[in-house]
Amino acid sequence: MTETNGQADKAQAAELTKAASQQQVKAKLPKRLLALLSLLTLASVSGLMAKQGVLFCMLTLLMVIAVLGRQKAGLYMLRGYTIIQLGLVSLLPVILYDPDNLVAGPSTFHLGDWQGKLPDWLVFTVLILLAVVQVWIAFTPKVKAYCHIKNSMNIMK
């Protein structure tokens, strides 16, 4: 009788394990997160090519790899990165405000032969909106479900 109870316990444990594995469906890479990571990768590669902020660009690329590797450390880095960026971009108008400078005109952009002029308030608005969208994407529950591997803060694992 103990053999049948032991076999029944093993069968019940196998059923529970099978049910638990079926509940843990792997989350797919959210499209919004893929778009954000593509933007960060593009910005980092362009920074590396321009040789400006090389260390920052390398760290951003490591963060992208960690998020693609589904690591919690990458998720924490992405969230911290977005919050700091939102704070800095929001303070940018205050930081750059110079009452002694009367030439506070529109910003000029050079893209090849094309030269565009935009007012500063429009540039700041676009930057702040991009940072808000980035924070919204980083704190989405789907992104949290995607990054589930709990290991140390070593993103190189």
Buried (B, 14 or more C-beta within 10 A) or exposed (E): EEEEEEEEEEEEEEEEEEEEEEEEEEBEBBEBBBEBBEBBBEBBEEBBEEEEBEEEBEBBBBBBBBBBBBBBBBBBBBBEBBBEBBEEBBEBBEEEEEEEEEEEEEEEEEEEEEEEEEEBEEBBEEBBEBBBBBBEBBBBEBBBBBBEEEEEEEBEE
